[in-house]
Amino acid sequence: MGSEPIWMVQAMKGVLLKGDIPLKQFVISLNEARIPSERFIIADLDERTLLIQPQAEAFLQEKLQVFVDENQYQPPLRSSGHSSGRK
């Protein structure tokens, strides 16, 4: 009789972060800019989902709001008055 494999399970508490690909890449760049002991990504789950450490959630909410605000399409402003060009 052979030896049975021993399965080691490691459980970690985390927060799922789901977004579009550019947002995910932004989060990865924030993570990589930190020293290894301060990185917050636990796992890269798929093309749109990361598992992050819970203590990074507030930091990321702030950074992501700035990212979204800076990258959101803003239509050009239209002038409200009708200018006929006459003086």
C-alpha positions in Angstrom: 0.0 0.0 0.0 1.4 3.4 -1.1 1.4 6.5 1.0 -1.6 8.7 0.7 -0.9 12.3 -0.4 -1.2 14.8 2.4 -3.2 17.9 1.4 -2.3 21.1 3.2 -5.0 23.8 3.2 -4.2 27.4 3.9 -7.2 29.8 4.5 -6.8 33.5 4.3 -9.3 36.2 4.9 -9.6 38.6 1.9 -11.7 40.9 -0.1 -12.7 40.3 -3.7 -11.9 43.2 -5.9 -13.7 43.0 -9.3 -13.4 45.5 -12.1 -12.5 46.1 -15.7 -9.0 45.3 -17.0 -7.5 48.8 -16.8 -8.7 49.2 -13.2 -7.2 45.8 -12.3 -3.9 46.8 -13.9 -3.9 50.0 -11.9 -4.3 48.1 -8.7 -1.5 45.7 -9.7 0.8 48.7 -10.3 -0.1 50.2 -6.9 0.7 46.8 -5.3 4.0 46.5 -7.2 5.1 50.0 -6.2 5.2 48.9 -2.6 7.9 47.1 -0.8 7.2 43.4 -0.6 6.2 43.4 3.0 3.5 46.0 2.3 2.0 44.4 -0.8 -1.8 43.7 -0.5 -2.7 41.4 -3.4 -3.2 37.8 -2.1 -4.1 36.3 -5.4 -4.8 37.2 -9.0 -8.0 35.1 -9.7 -8.9 35.9 -13.3 -8.7 38.7 -15.8 -11.0 41.0 -13.8 -10.7 39.7 -10.1 -8.1 40.1 -7.4 -8.2 38.9 -3.8 -6.7 41.6 -1.6 -5.9 41.9 2.1 -8.9 43.4 4.1 -6.7 46.2 5.6 -6.0 47.5 2.1 -9.7 48.1 1.3 -9.9 51.7 2.5 -6.6 52.7 0.8 -7.8 51.2 -2.5 -11.3 52.8 -2.3 -9.6 56.2 -2.1 -7.1 55.5 -4.9 -9.7 53.9 -7.2 -12.1 56.8 -6.8 -9.3 59.2 -8.0 -8.5 56.8 -10.8 -12.1 56.6 -12.0 -12.6 60.4 -11.7 -9.5 61.1 -13.7 -10.3 58.5 -16.4 -14.1 59.1 -16.8 -15.2 60.6 -20.1 -16.4 64.2 -19.8 -18.3 65.5 -22.8 -17.2 69.0 -23.9 -19.1 71.8 -22.3 -21.6 73.6 -24.6 -22.2 77.3 -24.2 -25.7 78.0 -23.0 -26.2 81.3 -24.8 -26.8 81.5 -28.6 -24.1 83.8 -30.0 -24.9 85.2 -33.4 -21.6 86.8 -33.8 -23.1 90.2 -34.3 -22.1 93.3 -32.4 
